[in-house]
Amino acid sequence: MLRRRDLLGGLAAAPALAAGAARAQGAWPDRPLRWIVGYPPGGASDTFARLIASQMGPRLGQNVVVENRPGGGAVVASEAVARSPADGYTWMHVDNGILTYNPALYSRLPYDPDRDFDGVGFIGLFPLYVVVRLDSPWTDFAALLAASRTRPPTYGTPAVASPHHLAMELLKRRSGLQAEHVPYRGGPAAMQDLLAGNVDVVVIDTATGTPFIRDNRVRTLVALTEARTALAPAVPTAKELGYDAVAYGWQGMSVPRGTPAAVVNRLAEEMRRAMQSDAIAPRLRDLDIEYRPWSPAEFQEFVARENALWRPLIRELGIRLDS
């Protein structure tokens, strides 16, 4: 995924402690806050957490400390936050895997995303694209589909059970495409092997794929988005081609269930300000990430819709990460 310096650009680091107190709301917050990220430093989740925290901290009048706790598909971090006091001082960086996929991927989890977290705010939808090399014989999705009936191509994704992997499996079921999955350790590795001719197709997200697509270093066959994107306006969506396959990577922020409503609402307000700030909004546009200024309730409703689609598909596919 995108390295931190690529996304932050020249943004100066926010002060560790904002001058002046935040707007009064009781005594909260009266000490530093923690944003827990279940992935290593430098990836998109870590980068967005630090960027957003640099905007929220000054307005809340406290330092926001981003803690990376990688391990087990973010299960380690999720458990830590689920067991934290519901007081608004511990935040969880969430995504498809943490809130939607993990209950179907693991027979046992030390946390229950449906009961242990309250949604706060949304970070964005990361469009997904199906791409091939420029010298590929497949000039559009129809050609790929037809060829797959004779010889199923290989397709690369950043990992097993990633949004990219599951999106392609959904597209396969809705279109009849035949293809064999080749998981990699991250999107850049998959793209490197695509360009080297070691894999036929890659499903890539906008954060990693933007420079390849924008610079015409790959041929983009289809977008798995609701509508055509600014990044690839000439590329049709799967829906346009008659296949009901819409899928994104996405990220947001949650807190332990039971956090006072007033605190959740304050965090949601400040997060919306941050996402629409001059420091963040242009970067979202540059990467073609689709932001939604959802309320906590709207974010929760979105997650429920995602659960209804993806958990049954994961169980149908028989994908497990603890076997």
N, C-alpha and C positions, 0 to 999 in steps of 0.2 A: 504494500500500500504506500501511500504518499509519505515521504520523509518530512519530518517536522519543519526543517528549514525551507522546503519547497512551499509549504502552505503558509507559514508565518511571514514569509518574505522579509521585508525590512521592519516589521512591527517591533517597536521597542517593548521590552518587558515592562509589565505593569508594576507599580510599586508594591513592595511586600505588604505594606499596610497603608490604606488610603488615608489621606489627610481629612480629618473631620469624621464625624460619626455618621452612620447610615440613618435614613429616616427612622424616626422612632416607631418601634412596634414592640412594646414591652422591653424585656431585657435581651431579646434575641435579635441578632447574634452577639454574644459578648466574649467570644473566643474564636480562634481560627476554625475554619471549616475544612472538611476532607472530601475530595472527589476521588473515588476508587475506580481504577481502570484495570480490567482483567487481562490486559495484553501488555507486551513489552513496550518500552519507550520507543518513540520514533515512528510508530504506525499511525494510521488515520485516527483511530480512537483516541490515542494519547495526544495527538496533535490538536484535535478539536477540543478535548477537555482543557488543555492548557490555554488555548486561545480564548475559549469562552470564559474560563475562570479569570483570565486577566481583565475581562470586561466586567464580570459580576462582582469580583472582590471589592473594588473601590466603591461601588454603589452600596454594598452591604456593610462597608466599613471594617472588613476583616480580611485577612489573608486566606486564600483558598489553596490548600496544599493538595496537589495531585499525587496520588500514590499508585504505583504500578504493582499489581499483584497477579502476574500471569500464572496460568496453570489450569489444565483440565478443561479447556473450552470456556474459560472464565468462571468455572464452577467455584474455584477457591475464593475468588473475589466476591462472587454473588453470595456465598454462604456468610462471609465476613460481614457484608452489609446487612443481610437479612437478620443477623443476630445482633446488630448494633442498636442502640437506643433510638426510638422513634422521636427524635428531638430536632431534626433538621440540620444537624451538624455533620452527618455522613451522607454523601450522595453516591449513587451508582451510575456509571456509564453503561447504558444498556443498548442492545441491538437485537437483530433477528434471533441469533443463537441463544442469547441469555433468556429472553422472554418467551420466545415462540418455539424454537427447535429443541432445546435441551430436554424438556419433559418427554419428547418422543424418541430422543437419541439415547437416553440413559434409563436403565431399569429402576435405578434409585438415584435421587438427588438429595443433597443435604439442605436444599431450599425449595420452596414452591413459588414460582414466579407469579402464579395467579393469586396467591394469598399473602405473600411476604412483601410485595412492593406496591407503592402508589406511584403512578406516573406523574411527572412534573412538566417536562417540556420536550419538544421535538428538535432534533438537529437537522435531519434531512434525509431525503430519498436519494440513493446513489444509483443512477441508471445503469442497466446492464446491457451489453452488446455482444452479439456473436460475430467474431471476426476471423478472417483467413489471411494468408499471405497474398501479396499483390500478384504473384505468379500462379496462384491457385486456379484450377480449371473451373471453379465454381464462381460465377459472376453474380449470382443472386441466390436467395434462399431456396427458390424453386429448383435450381440446378443441384444444390446440395441435397435437398430432399430426394430428388430423383436418383442421384448417384448412390445415396445411402442404402437404397433397396438392393443394390448389387454388391457394394462393398462399404460396410459401415465405417465412417471415418473415426479417428480418435479425436477426442476433445479434452482440452486441458482447463483446469480451474485452480484457484489458489489452495483448495483443500477439500477433503471429503466433508460433506454436510455444510459447505459454505453456501451462502445465497446463490452463488454462481452455479454450483453443482445442482442444487435443487431447482433453480430456474430452468436449467437445460433439461432436467428430467421432466419438468412440467411441460416444456415445449415439445419434447419427444412424445409424450402421451397425447397432447392435443393435436399434433400435426402428423404423427406417424413416422417421424424421423428416427432413423437407426443410427446410433453412435455409441462408442465405447469410451468410458470415463478414464482419464489419466490425471490423478491429483498431484499437485505440486506444493511446495512449501512457499506459498505466496504468489501473488499475481505477476510480479516482475520475472520470476523464474519461468512461469508458464509462457509469458510473452517472448522471453529469450529463446525457449525451445521452439516456439511457433516460427520465429524468424529464421531459426537454424534448420527448419524442416523436420524436426523430430516429432511434431504433433500437427495434426491437420487443421484443427479449429481451436479457438480459445473463447471462453466466455469471460469477459473482463468488465470491471466496473469503471465508472467515469473517473474516479480518483487516480487509478493506475493507467487507464486506457487513454485519457485525454490527449497526451502528447503524440501517441501513435495514431489516433484517429484524426486529430486536427492537422497533423503534418503529412497525412496520406501515406503513412508507412505500412498500413494494413488496409485490407478491403473489408468494410463493414457490411454485413449481409442483412442484419435485422436488429431492431431495438426492441427490448422487452419492456417498453414503457407504455403508459396510457396514451401518449401522443408523441409525435415526432419531436425531437430535441433540437435545441439551438446548436449543440455540438455537431450533430449529424442530420441536418434538415432534409437531405435527399434520401435518407435511409428510412424505409418503411417500418412500421411496427408490426409485431406478430398479429395484433388485432386487425390491422389493415389487410393483412394477407389471409384473414379468415380463421385465425387460431387464437383462442381465448387464453393467452399466456402472457400475463403481466407480472413482473417480478422486479424487485429492487433489493439492494442492500439498504439498511437504514439504521440510524442511531438516535438515541435520545438520552434522557436522564430521569432516574427514579430515586425514590427514597424509601426507607423502611415503612411498611404499612402501619398506620396509626399516627403518623406524623401530623401534628395539628393542622387543620385546614388553613388557618391564617398563615402559617409558615409555608405550606405548599403553594398557596396563592402568591405569596411574596416572591418565592423562588421562581415561580412560573413567569411572573411579571418581569423580573430582572433578566431571566433567560431570554424572553422575547425581545427585550431591549438589546441584549447582547447580540442576538442572532441578526437583528436588523440594523446593527451599528455599521458605521463606515469602515470599521476594522475587519468585519466578518462578511457582511453581505456581498461586497465585490468579489471576495475569494470564492464564495459559494457560486456566484455567477460564472466566474472563470472556469470552475471545475464542473459546471453544469449540474450541480447538486440542487435538488428541488426542496426548498424549505417550505414548511407549513406552520403558520403561527397558531398552532393548536393549543387549546386550553388543556389542563390536566385530564378532564373528562373526555375530550375529543381524542387525546392521545391514547387513553385507555380503550376507547371504542375501536380505534385503528388496530391496536394490538389484538383485540378480540377477533376482529375480522381476519387478521393474519393467522391466528391460531386455528381458526376454522378451516382455512385452506391448507396450511402446510403440515400440521401435525398428522392428519390422516394420510397425506402423501408420503411422509417419512415412514410411517408404519407400513404402508403398502409396499414401499421400496425395500423394507427390511433393513434399513441402515441403522446400525448401532455403533456407539463409541465406547461401550463398556463391556464388550464381549471378547 
